[in-house]
Amino acid sequence: MRHPLLCLACAGLLVWAPAFAASTDDVAARLQAATQAHEQGRLTVARQAFERLARDGVPAAQYNLAVMHLRGEVPRPSNAEALRLMGLAAEHGFVTAMFEMGRLHEAHSIVDAPDPVLATQWYLRAAEAGSIDAQVAIGTGYYLGRGVPKDLAQAAHWFREAAKGGDVGTQYLLASMYEAGDGVDQDLRLARYWYGIAAKNGDIAAPAKVKQLDAQLGEPEPTPSPAPTTRP
């Protein structure tokens, strides 16, 4: 499981504990410097900078320090410490950390006993906060009955949210649910719509479904627009 390191230099995306008095610009600059140090392979410098920021309650630093533990990039890496730091970042409203908490609680290599129920709770929090990856995950949970009771209507809801956010896989899957009437009222025109969106976004199977549904719906082939003319 690979976890991305993040640098949120955009001031509007930073959240920290009220007791932290440094300016937003200062926090952004320190995060940027720490991430650049990491990218340059200066792991000790990066770790020490993230540790200082994490102690000050900066969620992005807590997240990044957790990732360094998971990657074994600190002197004494600890899955338990990674989980603690990731949880702090998530509780501070860091959406990526919420999603990662879900992944961590599913991972056999991270926790003593995977907990799909707890993983699903974190996925749901992240999905409600707008994470497309989490919307896919929670939709899949409802679709398969993994971590939650199987509920195709809820699966369709979250797949729709992810599809609207641009996830191609859920665009195709939502189309298939409309085509079959799984969790939604059967609606071939909506199925055709979502297959069309998936096709435009590069899904290789979607164009054939578009053609099939066009024939089934009796949609005419698109015709060229008439040539311009000055005649009445």
C-alpha positions as a printed Julia matrix, in Angstrom:
232×3 Matrix{Float64}:
   0.0    0.0     0.0
   1.61   3.25   -1.15
   0.71   6.46    0.68
   1.36   9.82   -1.02
   3.26  12.58    0.74
   1.41  15.88    0.57
   2.43  19.51    0.73
  -0.5   21.87    1.02
   1.14  25.21    0.42
  -2.22  26.82   -0.32
  -3.04  28.83    2.81
  -6.77  28.22    2.52
  -6.26  24.47    2.92
  -4.34  24.64    6.18
  -5.96  23.95    9.54
  -4.23  23.89   12.9
  -4.91  24.05   16.61
  -6.11  27.45   17.88
  -3.08  27.68   20.19
  -0.78  27.77   17.17
   0.01  31.44   16.66
   2.25  31.41   13.58
   0.92  32.99   10.43
  -0.67  30.97    7.67
   2.05  32.04    5.24
   4.72  30.87    7.67
   3.08  27.46    8.05
   2.74  27.09    4.28
   6.4   28.02    3.77
   7.56  25.55    6.42
   5.45  22.77    4.92
   6.81  23.54    1.47
  10.4   23.51    2.75
   9.88  20.22    4.59
   8.34  18.56    1.54
  11.13  19.81   -0.7
  13.66  18.39    1.74
  11.87  15.05    1.53
  11.84  15.14   -2.27
  15.59  15.85   -2.22
  16.23  12.85    0.0
  17.07  14.9     3.11
  14.84  12.74    5.25
  16.2   13.82    8.63
  15.58  17.48    7.84
  12.09  16.66    6.55
  11.22  14.52    9.55
  12.37  17.12   12.08
  10.41  19.85   10.29
   7.25  17.74   10.11
   7.65  16.8    13.79
   7.78  20.45   14.83
   4.75  21.31   12.71
   2.87  18.22   13.9
   3.44  19.21   17.54
   1.98  22.61   16.67
  -1.16  20.86   15.46
  -0.75  21.24   11.68
  -2.78  18.39   10.11
  -0.79  18.28    6.86
   2.4   17.73    8.87
   0.74  15.05   11.01
  -0.34  13.31    7.83
   3.1   13.55    6.19
   4.89  12.34    9.32
   2.5    9.39    9.48
   3.38   8.58    5.86
   7.1    8.69    6.67
   6.5    6.13    9.43
   4.57   3.9     7.05
   7.35   4.13    4.46
  10.05   3.37    7.01
  11.68   6.76    6.47
  12.23   7.55   10.16
  14.81   5.99   12.52
  12.25   3.89   14.41
   9.21   3.51   12.17
   6.04   2.55   13.97
   2.7    1.56   12.5
   1.08   2.47   15.81
   2.57   5.97   15.69
   1.54   6.29   12.04
  -2.02   5.39   12.98
  -2.0    7.87   15.87
  -0.71  10.73   13.7
  -3.07   9.9    10.85
  -5.96   9.88   13.32
  -4.98  13.32   14.64
  -4.89  14.73   11.12
  -8.24  13.14   10.33
  -9.87  14.45   13.5
  -8.61  17.93   12.57
 -10.62  17.67    9.36
  -7.86  16.62    6.94
  -9.92  14.75    4.35
  -7.05  12.77    2.82
  -6.2   11.49    6.29
  -9.82  10.39    6.82
  -9.59   8.29    3.66
  -6.21   6.89    4.67
  -7.62   5.92    8.08
 -10.11   3.78    6.22
  -7.33   2.15    4.2
  -5.18   1.59    7.29
  -7.98  -0.18    9.14
  -8.41  -2.5     6.16
  -4.7   -3.33    5.89
  -3.49  -6.61    7.4
   0.07  -5.23    7.56
  -0.84  -2.12    9.58
  -3.34  -3.12   12.26
  -3.4   -6.31   14.34
  -6.91  -7.15   13.17
  -8.44  -5.44   10.12
 -11.72  -3.76   10.98
 -13.91  -3.28    7.91
 -16.63  -1.64   10.0
 -14.28   1.03   11.36
 -12.73   1.41    7.9
 -16.17   2.06    6.46
 -16.91   4.69    9.1
 -13.8    6.59    8.07
 -14.61   6.18    4.38
 -18.07   7.59    5.04
 -16.67  10.64    6.84
 -14.24  11.27    3.99
 -16.93  10.7     1.37
 -19.26  13.17    3.05
 -16.37  15.65    3.1
 -15.97  15.29   -0.67
 -13.24  12.68   -1.21
 -13.9   10.96   -4.53
 -11.7    8.0    -3.57
 -13.73   7.58   -0.38
 -17.0    7.85   -2.31
 -15.82   4.97   -4.5
 -14.77   3.0    -1.41
 -18.01   3.49    0.52
 -20.07   2.82   -2.6
 -18.15  -0.42   -3.1
 -18.75  -1.32    0.54
 -22.5   -0.91    0.13
 -22.41  -2.71   -3.23
 -20.62  -5.76   -1.82
 -21.93  -5.64    1.76
 -18.39  -5.12    3.07
 -18.25  -3.3     6.41
 -21.92  -2.33    6.06
 -25.1   -4.2     5.17
 -25.49  -4.57    1.42
 -27.55  -1.66    0.11
 -27.62  -1.1    -3.64
 -29.5    2.19   -3.32
 -26.75   3.6    -1.11
 -24.13   2.14   -3.44
 -25.76   3.94   -6.37
 -25.86   7.18   -4.39
 -22.14   7.15   -3.65
 -21.19   5.89   -7.1
 -23.2    8.8    -8.51
 -21.29  11.28   -6.34
 -17.97   9.82   -7.45
 -19.13   9.76  -11.07
 -20.08  13.43  -10.89
 -16.6   14.06   -9.51
 -15.06  12.49  -12.62
 -14.29   8.9   -11.58
 -14.53   6.91  -14.81
 -14.99   3.51  -13.2
 -18.05   4.61  -11.28
 -19.43   6.39  -14.35
 -19.5    3.03  -16.12
 -20.74   1.15  -13.05
 -23.54   3.64  -12.43
 -24.59   3.3   -16.07
 -24.77  -0.48  -15.66
 -26.92  -0.05  -12.55
 -29.36   2.16  -14.45
 -29.37  -0.33  -17.31
 -30.18  -3.26  -15.02
 -32.28  -1.42  -12.43
 -29.9   -2.32   -9.6
 -30.5   -0.02   -6.65
 -32.22   2.51   -8.93
 -35.25   2.56  -11.17
 -34.3    1.14  -14.53
 -33.67   4.01  -16.91
 -32.0    3.25  -20.22
 -31.63   6.91  -21.12
 -29.72   7.62  -17.92
 -27.7    4.47  -18.58
 -26.92   5.8   -22.06
 -25.98   9.18  -20.58
 -23.48   7.74  -18.1
 -22.03   5.27  -20.62
 -21.52   8.27  -22.89
 -19.72  10.2   -20.16
 -17.54   7.17  -19.4
 -16.74   6.77  -23.09
 -15.7   10.41  -23.39
 -13.43   9.94  -20.39
 -11.65   6.98  -21.92
 -13.42   3.83  -20.69
 -12.71   1.25  -23.37
 -15.91  -0.78  -22.87
 -18.31   2.16  -22.79
 -18.47   2.99  -26.55
 -19.92  -0.43  -27.34
 -22.58   0.05  -24.65
 -23.43   3.48  -26.1
 -23.9    1.93  -29.53
 -25.99  -0.9   -28.09
 -28.29   1.42  -26.17
 -28.62   3.82  -29.1
 -29.93   0.9   -31.16
 -32.17  -0.26  -28.33
 -33.6    3.21  -27.78
 -34.01   3.81  -31.47
 -31.79   6.86  -31.42
 -30.96   8.05  -34.94
 -27.36   8.42  -36.01
 -26.27  12.07  -35.69
 -26.68  13.94  -38.97
 -24.54  16.8   -40.23
 -25.89  20.3   -39.81
 -27.2   21.84  -43.05
 -24.77  24.01  -44.96
 -25.24  27.77  -44.48
 -27.21  29.52  -47.16
 -28.27  33.05  -47.99
 -31.49  31.89  -49.63
 -34.74  32.45  -47.75
